[in-house]
Amino acid sequence: MDKLSLPPEWNAACVRVEDYLRAHRVSSRTHLLQLTLDMTAAAQAEYREGSPETPVQAALRLATARTEMWFSLLAGSDSSTDTTAASRGRVAYFVTECNRRWPAAFLDPSPPPEMLAAIRNATIQAGPALEFRSLVRKEIDYGPMEDIARETWDQFSWGHVLRAFAIWVVIFFAAYGIWLRFFS
Amino acid sequence: MRPFLKTEALPADVVTLRRALFLATGGGILLAGGFLMFSILSPGGVSALEWILLGLFIPLFAQISFGFAIAFWGFAILLRGDSYQVMRTLPPNSPGDPPPGSTAVVLPVFNEDPSRIFAGLENMFRSISATPDSHSFDFFVLSDSNVPNRWIEEELAWVGLCKRLNAFGRIFYRKRRVPIHGKSGNIADFCRRWGGRYRYLIILDADSVMEGETLVRLARAMDANPRVGVIQTQPSIVRGASLLQRLIQFTTRVAGPVFAAGSNFWHLDAGNYWGHNAIIRLQPFMEHCVLPEIPGSTAANRHIMSHDTIEAALMRRAGFQVWFAYLEPGSYEEGPPNLLESLKRDRRWCQGNLQHFWFLFAPSTSFANRLHIFFGLMAYLTAPMLILFMLASAVDFHGRQHYAVLADRLAEMQSAPRASLLLLAVTVCLLFLPKLFGTVLLIRKASPFGGPVLLVASGLLETALSILLAPVLLYFYTKFVVLGLLGIRVAWKSQNRSSSAIPFADALRTFGEPTVAGVLATAAAVVWTPQLIPWLSPILVGWLLAIPLAMATSSERIGLWLARIGLLQIPEESELPAILTGLDAPPNASPYSHSGLLHVALSPYANSVHASMLRRSTVKARHKEAYLTSLRVRLLSGGPENLSRRELLSLLWDAEAVALLHREVWQCADDNLHSWWREGMKQFSEASALRDR
């Protein structure tokens, strides 16, 4: 099959595949183009007329499946659905800078043994091994102020405040009335 | 100076003598001030209002007198040299020394700019790697960030840094899922997970930087003194660009040392802890310093917001010493860029300090810690007291004047001004002498400050600006105290430490209040007590100018212009230490408000790094899976604005969902993607292509 004569509706798929692979920081330009065309062509070959998928979807399904499978293999897993292994492999590929050290090895079914060794030795460790300790809160005696405060909280309500306010208003007006009546 | 080999050998009589001298100095000045005030109020008898005035004056003047006493003894001790400094107990380095105890250096972060955090961390790691003892130190970034972008940026910055420095296994990153109890909860979580692995803990702030040599010396000082629980360093405030930052950093460099030395003079082994740039002995910290609940009517009210002072008190209560290594160099932090950020921080501190009230009466609190707590409380409580004092003074003056005119006893009022002027002179001296002490100490080695002339000129400028700013702070501190007493709580918010000017609209919104207060107070003074206007003018002018002041102090242009002409200069500006280089990297500028999300969805590496750091659940409830699927569908079809922050965080906390999101976004046809994704993919691909070139 002529890899350079893709039908026009597959152009968008080809561009998306290239973007996707470039996102993996493939440093060899020729390798990137080759992989892009290979994958798009493979997707086109698998594509059936009347499929509910668009060419972009079909091409990217194949591209993501292939890369994830490859990263899983790098991480030592042979399951195509093991997203954990794929993540692990990708991170290791990234931190060991395999893209720069082995530029043509990306998606190579038999990667160089040095690269495999580097990847399997790479780990990112977010924290050291846990050594759990329990922290126990000790009660503190805050003295007499605490008792006064607690009594206030236990007994306080806005109803009491309003009642007290009403009583004082009555007393005030009564006193004022007495003063006006008898002393002014 | 006398030798000081062990902090345990601190003579008890020295502690007693120093505290007696300090209390006698502060108390003596307070007594004299109180007498002067009484002599002002007493002619014609002391009315009920005047007793209230006197009652307000005593604590207000106490704050000034004891502040002066600290500065005075600090000045004296800096002239003479202090025998009793914790770092003097360090034996000289020798090649056969065992490595210092294992130490975790932790940076609790909460939505701060990751580029700045990790640049500082990189400098610290490089600095400690240059020492022979670097292997005793591990670094932890303890993230409580709840902005999805920040979280992703932090993770990527961490991986990038570890990769660059080959520091996997030495620099760690931990993201807390439920960030309860703010920074103290963050540290407690670290202690629960890894506290057993380390002997010491060095706590930093997101903007703190410490020299490797300083970290080693602190750990060695702890090794040398097994009864020391905490050593607090005095971080130099650096890297200021805005006028406010440069003002703060200059003040702390001139007056800071006298206050620091004076504090150490009286408290010695009973120092305070500021929550960062300090080393802590982990075992007793975990055993004795778990924050107790304070009395409160609700669970939220029972949590202590401001933990550091209380942790120091608990450490002392457990029999450990708390020292202040005030002369130790190589400890840095940054100041808030503008008045808004500074006030945000003050509001948190104010509410935290008000909570400390309970410990004043706790029988187990030691005398020195009680004083620390009291000073912390009074730092904010004096603001409403001063406003009440001014109001009461104005009312009293108005009444006296009215009475004097009616009773034809104006002559009696004439005796007051002399005593008033004397009291004013004493107060001004007490307020400004500490700055003079600091300047005197620096004048002979003033070249890093631009030379003696520029040092003095900077001091005068700083004093003038401080006088203008003080009333604005007075207004807001009063407001914070009132809000605090009403029980209106504040959330733990990150500081925006990147310099940023306050726009007029923001300035008007926040600083319009003191301006209105200034207009009303001026009008009231003109109508009722016009004679008091000259006395009240420092306050009134500060309030009236609050808006332009807030805007001017937030200006980097003014700050940097002053730097160019050599004003408010600090030594780190004339010669930048290596540890502070490269911290100016611009924050990750992105046209997208969700750039982190875009990155984690599109970049295979960002996605895998993020997913690999999440705990995977072996069993997932069907309803949770359906929920996460619905979130992904909504995210792809409606863009990130279609999801709340909480929903985005739910999605990002699930490793499987994150991996699926990556797959789905790449596989999705353009027509089914929201325009935000389409545009994002275009930008992302262009950026990838550019990087490849």
Boltz contact constraints between the chains, C-beta under 6 A:
constraints:
  - contact:
      token1: [A, 19]
      token2: [B, 685]
      max_distance: 6.0
  - contact:
      token1: [A, 20]
      token2: [B, 666]
      max_distance: 6.0
  - contact:
      token1: [A, 22]
      token2: [B, 688]
      max_distance: 6.0
  - contact:
      token1: [A, 23]
      token2: [B, 603]
      max_distance: 6.0
  - contact:
      token1: [A, 23]
      token2: [B, 604]
      max_distance: 6.0
  - contact:
      token1: [A, 23]
      token2: [B, 688]
      max_distance: 6.0
  - contact:
      token1: [A, 24]
      token2: [B, 604]
      max_distance: 6.0
  - contact:
      token1: [A, 54]
      token2: [B, 669]
      max_distance: 6.0
  - contact:
      token1: [A, 56]
      token2: [B, 669]
      max_distance: 6.0
  - contact:
      token1: [A, 57]
      token2: [B, 667]
      max_distance: 6.0
  - contact:
      token1: [A, 57]
      token2: [B, 669]
      max_distance: 6.0
  - contact:
      token1: [A, 60]
      token2: [B, 666]
      max_distance: 6.0
  - contact:
      token1: [A, 60]
      token2: [B, 667]
      max_distance: 6.0
  - contact:
      token1: [A, 61]
      token2: [B, 667]
      max_distance: 6.0
  - contact:
      token1: [A, 64]
      token2: [B, 663]
      max_distance: 6.0
  - contact:
      token1: [A, 83]
      token2: [B, 659]
      max_distance: 6.0
  - contact:
      token1: [A, 87]
      token2: [B, 608]
      max_distance: 6.0
  - contact:
      token1: [A, 87]
      token2: [B, 611]
      max_distance: 6.0
  - contact:
      token1: [A, 87]
      token2: [B, 612]
      max_distance: 6.0
  - contact:
      token1: [A, 88]
      token2: [B, 612]
      max_distance: 6.0
  - contact:
      token1: [A, 90]
      token2: [B, 604]
      max_distance: 6.0
  - contact:
      token1: [A, 90]
      token2: [B, 608]
      max_distance: 6.0
  - contact:
      token1: [A, 91]
      token2: [B, 608]
      max_distance: 6.0
  - contact:
      token1: [A, 91]
      token2: [B, 609]
      max_distance: 6.0
  - contact:
      token1: [A, 91]
      token2: [B, 612]
      max_distance: 6.0
  - contact:
      token1: [A, 94]
      token2: [B, 605]
      max_distance: 6.0
  - contact:
      token1: [A, 95]
      token2: [B, 163]
      max_distance: 6.0
  - contact:
      token1: [A, 124]
      token2: [B, 168]
      max_distance: 6.0
  - contact:
      token1: [A, 125]
      token2: [B, 168]
      max_distance: 6.0
  - contact:
      token1: [A, 125]
      token2: [B, 169]
      max_distance: 6.0
  - contact:
      token1: [A, 126]
      token2: [B, 172]
      max_distance: 6.0
  - contact:
      token1: [A, 126]
      token2: [B, 173]
      max_distance: 6.0
  - contact:
      token1: [A, 126]
      token2: [B, 613]
      max_distance: 6.0
  - contact:
      token1: [A, 127]
      token2: [B, 172]
      max_distance: 6.0
  - contact:
      token1: [A, 127]
      token2: [B, 174]
      max_distance: 6.0
  - contact:
      token1: [A, 130]
      token2: [B, 193]
      max_distance: 6.0
  - contact:
      token1: [A, 131]
      token2: [B, 196]
      max_distance: 6.0
  - contact:
      token1: [A, 131]
      token2: [B, 197]
      max_distance: 6.0
  - contact:
      token1: [A, 133]
      token2: [B, 192]
      max_distance: 6.0
  - contact:
      token1: [A, 133]
      token2: [B, 195]
      max_distance: 6.0
  - contact:
      token1: [A, 133]
      token2: [B, 196]
      max_distance: 6.0
  - contact:
      token1: [A, 133]
      token2: [B, 286]
      max_distance: 6.0
  - contact:
      token1: [A, 135]
      token2: [B, 188]
      max_distance: 6.0
  - contact:
      token1: [A, 135]
      token2: [B, 286]
      max_distance: 6.0
  - contact:
      token1: [A, 135]
      token2: [B, 290]
      max_distance: 6.0
  - contact:
      token1: [A, 137]
      token2: [B, 290]
      max_distance: 6.0
  - contact:
      token1: [A, 137]
      token2: [B, 292]
      max_distance: 6.0
  - contact:
      token1: [A, 140]
      token2: [B, 292]
      max_distance: 6.0
  - contact:
      token1: [A, 140]
      token2: [B, 362]
      max_distance: 6.0
  - contact:
      token1: [A, 141]
      token2: [B, 363]
      max_distance: 6.0
  - contact:
      token1: [A, 142]
      token2: [B, 358]
      max_distance: 6.0
  - contact:
      token1: [A, 142]
      token2: [B, 361]
      max_distance: 6.0
  - contact:
      token1: [A, 142]
      token2: [B, 362]
      max_distance: 6.0
  - contact:
      token1: [A, 143]
      token2: [B, 361]
      max_distance: 6.0
  - contact:
      token1: [A, 143]
      token2: [B, 362]
      max_distance: 6.0
  - contact:
      token1: [A, 143]
      token2: [B, 363]
      max_distance: 6.0
  - contact:
      token1: [A, 145]
      token2: [B, 361]
      max_distance: 6.0
  - contact:
      token1: [A, 146]
      token2: [B, 295]
      max_distance: 6.0
  - contact:
      token1: [A, 149]
      token2: [B, 295]
      max_distance: 6.0
  - contact:
      token1: [A, 153]
      token2: [B, 297]
      max_distance: 6.0
